Amino acid sequence: MTDVISLDMSLEEAMRSQRAIRRLKADPVDDRLVLHLIELALKAPTGSNAQNWEFVVVKDRAVKAKLGRLNRLAWTLYGGIGRRMAARRGDTGLTKIIDAVQWQADHFEEIPVVIVACLNGVVSPWPPAVTASQYASIFPSVQNLLLGARAAGLGATLITLPLWSRFLARRALALPWSVAPCAVVPLGWPRGKYGPTRRRPVGDVVSVDRYGNRPFAVKT
């Protein structure tokens, strides 16, 4: 049990202002706050109430360097594709996102805390319904963690590129075969401000009874 830490931001404000923050200061984050966020993550539901989470808090620069190398290897491919797409479309918004991801990749070892969310048990790639069911026991807890980080004024985002090879990620973290890494959350104090979020109107993504029937969409 962690010491009592109060996060006063309302849940709605945290949800409305949450965004991916990748540029983080190297300043340390208090262990009590990290543990408090993970404690909030543990309040999430899991399938059959199995509570089969594991969280690896990485602060050692050498271990972060191993994860950072895995991240950069994957980003070399995806980043190149993304930049070509952004240039072809003239998409400045996508270019800004790619620049932020590149910054994170270049400075991965400087991030003060990297949290790796794992599941006890083997995550099966097939059939898809089983895989989705297994991930449903870890991603709600990660979202709790992200919302708690937002309420605390921390920057965070969910990434998976360091896990492109589960074998190498397990080696980097000394994980047994019975524990599967599922998500990585770089965590720290943001270099900039959260700023406003831009999202599609709710009526544009809600169908009623059948796909494409959008009675709540704003008529133009």
Summary of the structure (lengths in Angstrom):
residues: 220
radius of gyration: 18.6
end to end distance: 53.4
largest distance: 55.9
contacts: 614
relative contact order: 0.20
helix: 47%
strand: 13%
